[in-house]
Amino acid sequence: MRPAVTVALFALVWLAVSGSFTIPNLLLGLAAGALSLWLIRGHIRPDGRRFRPLKVLSLAVLFIKELALSAWKVAVLVASPKMALRPGIFAFPLTVDRDFEITLLANLITLTPGTLSVDVSEDRKVLYVHALDCSDPAGARRDIANGFERKIMEAFR
């Protein structure tokens, strides 16, 4: 995506988030977008991978769905009289390999209630995840691989 388009998208997101659709606020959004791109300029390399906006939207929809479902599950777990929690940490073998993809996956997991990304192995092949209910680690691995990780690979490869 061209830098000018990216800065314009950042500015539009800024306007939407701030809720103030004024010229000074638009200029502030443009300046913040340009500054953001300038700060990360060393980390952006064209590597032949494409950005697919509809796939990114699909990832966002999946995240919102998972956010709602996980929030409900955590609320039910915490509100139950027995509170039968089985917390634990499990290793998730990574298929994604770029720092951006690993970071995005770790953040999506952390933002989902009941899970927390703990660490990434030195070789960047394993992500360690803490789950509030770790009664089925294989199922949790399968859910992450078929959900967030697959959508990330579709959107950014």
C-alpha positions as CSV (number, residue, x, y, z in Angstrom):
1,M,0.0,0.0,0.0
2,R,1.3,3.5,-0.8
3,P,2.4,5.6,2.2
4,A,-0.1,8.4,1.3
5,V,-3.0,5.9,1.3
6,T,-1.8,4.5,4.6
7,V,-1.5,7.9,6.2
8,A,-5.0,8.8,4.9
9,L,-6.4,5.5,6.4
10,F,-4.7,6.3,9.7
11,A,-6.3,9.7,9.7
12,L,-9.8,8.3,9.0
13,V,-9.4,5.8,11.8
14,W,-8.3,8.7,14.0
15,L,-11.3,10.7,13.1
16,A,-13.6,7.7,13.8
17,V,-12.0,6.9,17.1
18,S,-11.9,10.5,18.4
19,G,-15.4,11.2,17.2
20,S,-14.4,14.7,16.2
21,F,-14.8,15.4,12.4
22,T,-13.1,18.8,12.3
23,I,-10.3,20.1,10.0
24,P,-7.8,20.6,12.9
25,N,-8.5,17.0,14.1
26,L,-8.1,15.7,10.5
27,L,-4.7,17.5,10.3
28,L,-3.7,16.0,13.6
29,G,-4.7,12.5,12.3
30,L,-2.6,13.1,9.2
31,A,0.4,14.2,11.2
32,A,0.1,11.3,13.6
33,G,-0.2,8.9,10.7
34,A,2.8,10.3,9.0
35,L,4.8,10.3,12.2
36,S,3.8,6.6,12.8
37,L,5.0,5.6,9.4
38,W,8.2,7.5,9.8
39,L,8.9,5.8,13.2
40,I,8.4,2.3,11.8
41,R,10.1,2.9,8.4
42,G,13.0,0.7,9.2
43,H,10.8,-2.3,10.0
44,I,8.8,-2.1,6.8
45,R,10.3,-4.1,3.9
46,P,8.7,-5.0,0.7
47,D,9.0,-8.8,0.7
48,G,6.5,-9.7,-2.0
49,R,3.7,-10.4,0.4
50,R,0.4,-8.8,-0.3
51,F,-2.1,-7.1,1.9
52,R,-5.7,-8.2,1.4
53,P,-8.2,-5.8,2.9
54,L,-11.2,-8.2,2.8
55,K,-9.2,-10.9,4.5
56,V,-8.1,-8.3,7.2
57,L,-11.8,-7.5,7.6
58,S,-12.5,-11.2,8.0
59,L,-9.8,-11.4,10.7
60,A,-11.4,-8.4,12.5
61,V,-14.8,-10.1,12.3
62,L,-13.3,-13.3,13.7
63,F,-11.7,-11.4,16.5
64,I,-14.9,-9.7,17.5
65,K,-16.7,-13.0,17.4
66,E,-14.0,-14.7,19.6
67,L,-14.0,-11.7,21.9
68,A,-17.7,-12.0,22.6
69,L,-17.7,-15.8,22.9
70,S,-14.7,-15.7,25.3
71,A,-16.1,-12.9,27.4
72,W,-19.3,-15.0,27.8
73,K,-17.3,-18.1,28.7
74,V,-15.2,-16.3,31.3
75,A,-18.2,-14.6,32.8
76,V,-20.0,-18.0,33.1
77,L,-16.8,-19.6,34.7
78,V,-16.3,-16.7,37.2
79,A,-20.0,-16.5,38.1
80,S,-20.5,-20.2,38.7
81,P,-20.6,-21.1,42.4
82,K,-17.9,-23.9,42.0
83,M,-15.7,-21.8,39.8
84,A,-14.1,-25.0,38.4
85,L,-11.1,-23.3,36.8
86,R,-8.3,-25.4,35.3
87,P,-5.6,-22.8,34.4
88,G,-2.5,-23.7,32.6
89,I,0.2,-22.9,30.1
90,F,0.4,-24.7,26.8
91,A,2.9,-24.5,23.9
92,F,1.5,-23.5,20.5
93,P,3.7,-24.4,17.5
94,L,3.8,-21.4,15.2
95,T,3.2,-21.6,11.5
96,V,3.5,-17.8,11.0
97,D,7.1,-16.8,10.8
98,R,7.4,-13.0,10.5
99,D,7.7,-10.8,13.5
100,F,4.6,-8.8,12.5
101,E,2.5,-12.0,12.2
102,I,3.8,-13.4,15.5
103,T,3.1,-10.2,17.3
104,L,-0.4,-9.8,15.8
105,L,-1.2,-13.4,16.8
106,A,0.1,-12.9,20.3
107,N,-1.8,-9.7,20.7
108,L,-5.1,-11.2,19.4
109,I,-4.7,-14.1,21.9
110,T,-3.9,-11.7,24.8
111,L,-6.9,-9.4,23.9
112,T,-9.2,-12.4,24.0
113,P,-10.6,-12.9,27.6
114,G,-9.3,-16.0,29.3
115,T,-6.1,-16.3,27.4
116,L,-2.7,-14.6,27.6
117,S,0.4,-14.8,25.5
118,V,3.2,-15.5,27.8
119,D,6.4,-15.8,25.7
120,V,7.8,-16.7,22.3
121,S,10.7,-19.2,22.1
122,E,14.1,-18.0,21.1
123,D,13.8,-19.6,17.6
124,R,10.3,-18.1,17.2
125,K,8.7,-21.5,16.5
126,V,6.6,-21.8,19.7
127,L,4.2,-19.4,21.4
128,Y,3.4,-20.1,25.1
129,V,-0.1,-19.3,26.0
130,H,-1.8,-19.2,29.4
131,A,-5.4,-20.2,29.4
132,L,-7.9,-19.8,32.2
133,D,-9.4,-23.1,31.3
134,C,-6.7,-25.4,30.0
135,S,-8.6,-28.7,30.3
136,D,-8.2,-29.3,26.5
137,P,-4.8,-27.9,25.3
138,A,-5.0,-29.8,22.0
139,G,-8.4,-28.2,21.3
140,A,-7.1,-24.7,22.2
141,R,-4.1,-25.3,19.8
142,R,-6.5,-26.4,17.1
143,D,-8.8,-23.4,17.7
144,I,-5.9,-20.9,17.4
145,A,-4.4,-22.6,14.4
146,N,-7.7,-22.8,12.5
147,G,-8.8,-19.4,13.6
148,F,-6.5,-16.5,14.2
149,E,-3.3,-18.0,12.7
150,R,-5.1,-19.2,9.5
151,K,-6.8,-15.8,9.1
152,I,-3.5,-13.9,9.6
153,M,-1.8,-16.0,7.0
154,E,-4.7,-15.4,4.5
155,A,-4.6,-11.7,5.1
156,F,-0.9,-11.0,5.0
157,R,0.7,-13.6,2.6
